[in-house]
Amino acid sequence: MPGYSLSPGSLTRAEAEDLLIHEARLLDERRLEAWQALYTADGIYWIPLDDAMPMTESASIVYDTPLRREERVHHLLHNTYP
């Protein structure tokens, strides 16, 4: 997967689609460490309830700081589930 500069407006639609498909494949295959490597050291994983609202004013389904994302990946990879 080629590297991308992810500043706002820097990706073409095709590049954004490729990145999302790549991200989904990594998650589907539980390649969580590779998924985590897609993020910069200060990257936030954010799933808003309402993406029309600013991040600071919206409730979120997920709002993971880099540390929280690392904890989530560790938990998913090292715990067993029924």
Secondary structure, 3 states (H helix, E strand, C coil): CCCCCCCCCCCCHHHHHHHHHHHHHHHHCCCHHHHHCCCCCCCCEEEECCCCCCHHHCCEEEEECHHHHHHHHHHHHHCCCC
